[in-house]
């Protein structure tokens, strides 16, 4: 049971790290598209 709990906690940390990277990348790309829309629009 302890091994299962530790594995779940490790998986949660991994997902959170990857989610943070994805959201950061999406924010940067979205900001660039929005800036281009304002400049060229």
N, CA, C and O atoms as a GROMACS GRO file, in nm:
protein
  164
    1UNK      N    1   0.083  -0.120   0.000
    1UNK     CA    2   0.000   0.000   0.000
    1UNK      C    3   0.087   0.126   0.000
    1UNK      O    4   0.056   0.223  -0.069
    2UNK      N    5   0.195   0.124   0.077
    2UNK     CA    6   0.284   0.240   0.081
    2UNK      C    7   0.350   0.263  -0.054
    2UNK      O    8   0.368   0.378  -0.096
    3UNK      N    9   0.386   0.155  -0.120
    3UNK     CA   10   0.449   0.168  -0.252
    3UNK      C   11   0.351   0.230  -0.350
    3UNK      O   12   0.390   0.313  -0.432
    4UNK      N   13   0.226   0.191  -0.342
    4UNK     CA   14   0.123   0.245  -0.430
    4UNK      C   15   0.105   0.395  -0.405
    4UNK      O   16   0.094   0.473  -0.499
    5UNK      N   17   0.102   0.435  -0.278
    5UNK     CA   18   0.085   0.576  -0.243
    5UNK      C   19   0.205   0.658  -0.290
    5UNK      O   20   0.187   0.769  -0.341
    6UNK      N   21   0.325   0.606  -0.272
    6UNK     CA   22   0.445   0.679  -0.316
    6UNK      C   23   0.448   0.691  -0.468
    6UNK      O   24   0.485   0.796  -0.521
    7UNK      N   25   0.410   0.585  -0.537
    7UNK     CA   26   0.406   0.589  -0.683
    7UNK      C   27   0.305   0.690  -0.733
    7UNK      O   28   0.330   0.760  -0.831
    8UNK      N   29   0.191   0.697  -0.665
    8UNK     CA   30   0.086   0.794  -0.703
    8UNK      C   31   0.134   0.936  -0.681
    8UNK      O   32   0.111   1.023  -0.764
    9UNK      N   33   0.202   0.960  -0.568
    9UNK     CA   34   0.254   1.094  -0.540
    9UNK      C   35   0.359   1.133  -0.643
    9UNK      O   36   0.360   1.247  -0.690
   10UNK      N   37   0.445   1.040  -0.679
   10UNK     CA   38   0.547   1.068  -0.781
   10UNK      C   39   0.484   1.099  -0.915
   10UNK      O   40   0.530   1.189  -0.986
   11UNK      N   41   0.381   1.025  -0.951
   11UNK     CA   42   0.312   1.048  -1.078
   11UNK      C   43   0.243   1.184  -1.078
   11UNK      O   44   0.243   1.254  -1.179
   12UNK      N   45   0.185   1.222  -0.965
   12UNK     CA   46   0.119   1.351  -0.953
   12UNK      C   47   0.220   1.465  -0.973
   12UNK      O   48   0.191   1.562  -1.042
   13UNK      N   49   0.337   1.453  -0.912
   13UNK     CA   50   0.441   1.554  -0.927
   13UNK      C   51   0.485   1.564  -1.073
   13UNK      O   52   0.503   1.674  -1.126
   14UNK      N   53   0.501   1.450  -1.138
   14UNK     CA   54   0.543   1.449  -1.278
   14UNK      C   55   0.439   1.516  -1.366
   14UNK      O   56   0.474   1.594  -1.454
   15UNK      N   57   0.313   1.486  -1.344
   15UNK     CA   58   0.206   1.548  -1.423
   15UNK      C   59   0.202   1.698  -1.399
   15UNK      O   60   0.184   1.776  -1.493
   16UNK      N   61   0.218   1.740  -1.275
   16UNK     CA   62   0.215   1.883  -1.244
   16UNK      C   63   0.331   1.957  -1.310
   16UNK      O   64   0.312   2.068  -1.359
   17UNK      N   65   0.449   1.897  -1.313
   17UNK     CA   66   0.564   1.961  -1.377
   17UNK      C   67   0.538   1.975  -1.527
   17UNK      O   68   0.563   2.081  -1.585
   18UNK      N   69   0.489   1.868  -1.589
   18UNK     CA   70   0.462   1.873  -1.732
   18UNK      C   71   0.349   1.969  -1.765
   18UNK      O   72   0.353   2.038  -1.867
   19UNK      N   73   0.246   1.975  -1.679
   19UNK     CA   74   0.135   2.067  -1.700
   19UNK      C   75   0.185   2.211  -1.692
   19UNK      O   76   0.144   2.296  -1.771
   20UNK      N   77   0.274   2.238  -1.598
   20UNK     CA   78   0.330   2.372  -1.584
   20UNK      C   79   0.409   2.410  -1.709
   20UNK      O   80   0.398   2.524  -1.756
   21UNK      N   81   0.488   2.319  -1.763
   21UNK     CA   82   0.563   2.346  -1.886
   21UNK      C   83   0.470   2.372  -2.002
   21UNK      O   84   0.493   2.464  -2.081
   22UNK      N   85   0.364   2.292  -2.014
   22UNK     CA   86   0.268   2.309  -2.123
   22UNK      C   87   0.197   2.443  -2.113
   22UNK      O   88   0.182   2.512  -2.214
   23UNK      N   89   0.154   2.480  -1.993
   23UNK     CA   90   0.083   2.607  -1.976
   23UNK      C   91   0.176   2.726  -2.004
   23UNK      O   92   0.132   2.825  -2.063
   24UNK      N   93   0.302   2.717  -1.963
   24UNK     CA   94   0.397   2.824  -1.991
   24UNK      C   95   0.418   2.840  -2.141
   24UNK      O   96   0.418   2.952  -2.192
   25UNK      N   97   0.437   2.729  -2.210
   25UNK     CA   98   0.456   2.733  -2.355
   25UNK      C   99   0.332   2.788  -2.424
   25UNK      O  100   0.343   2.870  -2.515
   26UNK      N  101   0.215   2.741  -2.383
   26UNK     CA  102   0.090   2.789  -2.443
   26UNK      C  103   0.071   2.938  -2.419
   26UNK      O  104   0.021   3.008  -2.507
   27UNK      N  105   0.109   2.988  -2.303
   27UNK     CA  106   0.096   3.130  -2.273
   27UNK      C  107   0.187   3.214  -2.362
   27UNK      O  108   0.146   3.317  -2.414
   28UNK      N  109   0.311   3.169  -2.379
   28UNK     CA  110   0.406   3.242  -2.464
   28UNK      C  111   0.356   3.244  -2.609
   28UNK      O  112   0.357   3.349  -2.673
   29UNK      N  113   0.314   3.130  -2.661
   29UNK     CA  114   0.266   3.124  -2.799
   29UNK      C  115   0.140   3.209  -2.816
   29UNK      O  116   0.128   3.282  -2.914
   30UNK      N  117   0.049   3.201  -2.721
   30UNK     CA  118  -0.072   3.282  -2.727
   30UNK      C  119  -0.042   3.430  -2.724
   30UNK      O  120  -0.105   3.509  -2.794
   31UNK      N  121   0.054   3.469  -2.643
   31UNK     CA  122   0.092   3.611  -2.635
   31UNK      C  123   0.152   3.659  -2.767
   31UNK      O  124   0.125   3.770  -2.811
   32UNK      N  125   0.234   3.574  -2.829
   32UNK     CA  126   0.293   3.612  -2.957
   32UNK      C  127   0.186   3.627  -3.066
   32UNK      O  128   0.191   3.721  -3.146
   33UNK      N  129   0.092   3.535  -3.070
   33UNK     CA  130  -0.017   3.546  -3.167
   33UNK      C  131  -0.100   3.671  -3.143
   33UNK      O  132  -0.138   3.740  -3.238
   34UNK      N  133  -0.129   3.701  -3.018
   34UNK     CA  134  -0.209   3.819  -2.985
   34UNK      C  135  -0.135   3.948  -3.024
   34UNK      O  136  -0.196   4.040  -3.077
   35UNK      N  137  -0.005   3.954  -2.998
   35UNK     CA  138   0.075   4.070  -3.036
   35UNK      C  139   0.080   4.086  -3.188
   35UNK      O  140   0.068   4.198  -3.238
   36UNK      N  141   0.095   3.976  -3.260
   36UNK     CA  142   0.095   3.983  -3.405
   36UNK      C  143  -0.040   4.030  -3.457
   36UNK      O  144  -0.047   4.106  -3.553
   37UNK      N  145  -0.148   3.984  -3.394
   37UNK     CA  146  -0.282   4.028  -3.434
   37UNK      C  147  -0.299   4.178  -3.414
   37UNK      O  148  -0.358   4.246  -3.498
   38UNK      N  149  -0.248   4.230  -3.302
   38UNK     CA  150  -0.260   4.372  -3.276
   38UNK      C  151  -0.176   4.454  -3.373
   38UNK      O  152  -0.219   4.559  -3.420
   39UNK      N  153  -0.056   4.407  -3.402
   39UNK     CA  154   0.034   4.483  -3.489
   39UNK      C  155  -0.013   4.478  -3.634
   39UNK      O  156  -0.016   4.580  -3.702
   40UNK      N  157  -0.050   4.359  -3.681
   40UNK     CA  158  -0.086   4.343  -3.821
   40UNK      C  159  -0.235   4.367  -3.847
   40UNK      O  160  -0.276   4.391  -3.960
   41UNK      N  161  -0.313   4.361  -3.743
   41UNK     CA  162  -0.458   4.368  -3.758
   41UNK      C  163  -0.505   4.504  -3.797
   41UNK      O  164  -0.625   4.526  -3.814
   0.00000   0.00000   0.00000
